[in-house]
């Protein structure tokens, strides 16, 4: 979750406020959270009382027990998996094209509306409601990154898929729109990456980080921008974003890593990064799978404008 985009509201009920309903107590404390809005946030999972996520608007607050409300600025209508999102499904695997703007895993601001929750809903068998779906998450994509993701949905596939993704058996290919034109039309960026606690960003360090290897090839060049094919030999957090920012070619729209907000006067809606292709062995059969996610509409529209000049 991007903390810069999320607002946090913290309240401590006084003795005279004990017993008030949660959806009465919070709106009485701030005009920014109406009762209707709070109910939607509670439904998403953004309300925490006494350090625990709560899902009841009628919950009575207790004096001295901290109430924290997280509002992440994303749509209040939860994301749900649609048929066009599904790239492959068999007994062991489910591959989907993740839209931009969807969190992969639950955050303090939401459980419903995350990809994890949407997958569990999709896998749920209404005829056997007590059965818990099998779901293994071996990879993740940043909230604003779109593209292909694969999950294990059977216990026979969980461990092997994790080994494939964590090792170097999976060929991961991305499309990235970056600022400027790299001097070398193809190359490799190699460094040790570590998180800077002050900025909460990844950066290259001389020692103490984890090895990160990024290969790229320029596919097209435009005015003040380039389309790259990027391949990851390692899977570090924010690896592509950090490497190209440090190389002087940040992703378009990636404000967190100094990417430009606009291109030729037009606003860029998000960081222009798309996980286009994933090639890997099937964790059970061993068959080579080539999984591809189509270029999303926002990135395709921006590319179209660039190609038109």
Secondary structure, DSSP 8 states (H G I E B T S, - for coil): --TTT-EEEEEE--GGGTT-BHHHHHHHH-TTS-HHHHHHHHHHT-EEETTEE---TT-B--TT-EEEEEE-SS-SS-----GGGEEEE-SSEEEEEE-TT--SS--SS-STTSHHHHHHHHH--GGGTT-----EE-----TT-EEEEEEE-SHHHHHHHHHHHHTT-SEEEEEEEEES--SSSEEEEEEEEEEETTTTEEEEESSSSEEEEEEEEEEEEETTEEEEEEEESS--TTHHHHHHHHTT--BTT-GGGT--SEETTEE--S--EEEEEEEEE-TTT--EEEEE----HHHHHHHHHHHH-
